[in-house]
Amino acid sequence: MNVVDKIINKYKSNKDLYIGEKITISEHMIQTAMLAEQNNSSKPLVCASLLHDYGHFIVDDPDLMVSKLLNGKHEDLAYDFLKDYFKPEVVEPIKLHVMAKRYLCRNKSYRNLLSEASKISLELQGGIMNDEEAKKFTSLKFHKEAIMLRKYDDDGKEPNIEIKKIDDYQNLIISQLIKSAI
């Protein structure tokens, strides 16, 4: 089975609710990609939005991690798995999307918009960035894309809305593979 089929099968077989939300992890990631599309984002950013929480598919029990107050580092798990297959424009924003949340939370009005589950995970992920961390983050090449991804991520948690199927993204996923993965 190739990596594209493996990814699509994970979406189809995973029925776990997104931690603390009323939608599945798959629904959340598809909604996030749809928001990126609606905002005319680049293909790599749409693909990053689609795959940003893929690490939750890799963690055995994401809810257990939260209940034990552990950070599963889902962004690193996703990056480590996906980096051998996808372009840097796809995987780098995925790796940075948690840092983007920590950065954006420096703004209290942004922080107040987070879901309760996202506020809890913020603390597990290191809390609000300090000035030195923020300076380092904003010096990274893909920090702007990570911020855009993060905003789509925050809004992609609506229950009971019509969304695309993962199969609708197959061509996009294929188009973002590095040549050696094709």
Stockholm file with secondary structure:
# STOCKHOLM 1.0

chainA/1-182         MNVVDKIINKYKSNKDLYIGEKITISEHMIQTAMLAEQNNSSKPLVCASLLHDYGHFIVDDPDLMVSKLLNGKHEDLAYDFLKDYFKPEVVEPIKLHVMAKRYLCRNKSYRNLLSEASKISLELQGGIMNDEEAKKFTSLKFHKEAIMLRKYDDDGKEPNIEIKKIDDYQNLIISQLIKSAI
#=GR chainA/1-182 SS CCHHHHHHHHHHHCCCBCTTSSSBHHHHHHHHHHHHHHTTCCHHHHHHHHHTTTHHHHSSCHHHHHHTTCCCCHHHHHHHHHTTTBCHHHHHHHHHHHHHHHHHTTSHHHHHHSCHHHHHHHHHTTCSCCHHHHHHHHTSTTHHHHHHHHHHHHHCCCTTCCCCCGGGGHHHHHHTBCGGGC
#=GC SS_cons         CCHHHHHHHHHHHCCCBCTTSSSBHHHHHHHHHHHHHHTTCCHHHHHHHHHTTTHHHHSSCHHHHHHTTCCCCHHHHHHHHHTTTBCHHHHHHHHHHHHHHHHHTTSHHHHHHSCHHHHHHHHHTTCSCCHHHHHHHHTSTTHHHHHHHHHHHHHCCCTTCCCCCGGGGHHHHHHTBCGGGC
//
